[in-house]
Amino acid sequence: MRPPTWLFVRDATTIRIQRRVGLTLHIESDAGNERVFPFSDLDELTAFHCGFEQHLIATGWSLVEFGPERRSGQDRRSVARSGPDRRRPWLKPGPA
């Protein structure tokens, strides 16, 4: 199975972030630069990863892809629900 991968783009440059086995975060650009950041626990890795993504977005990068797709089965969004819609009862029209 492929490791979780985030792809960011700004102008014509890409940055790929991967969480690989062993609590490591791999960050590589399309220019061939790669950095590997090892962490001692998942909380440290997650905090760094979130901070790095926030920095990318604040400096004009856009997330354009995440993989691998982990959902399986039929996409429910393309199938109408049966029965009354219970998700947002406050949006239902009241008596006229």
FENBELLIN-V222682 format. One record per helix or strand of 2 or more residues. SS is the DSSP state (hx for helix, st for strand). FROM is the first residue (numbers start at 0). LEN is the number of residues. If there is no record, write none. Layout:
{{SS	FROM	LEN} {SS	FROM	LEN}}
//
This chain:
{{st	3	7} {st	12	8} {st	23	6} {st	33	5} {hx	41	17} {st	61	6} {hx	75	3} {hx	88	3}}
//
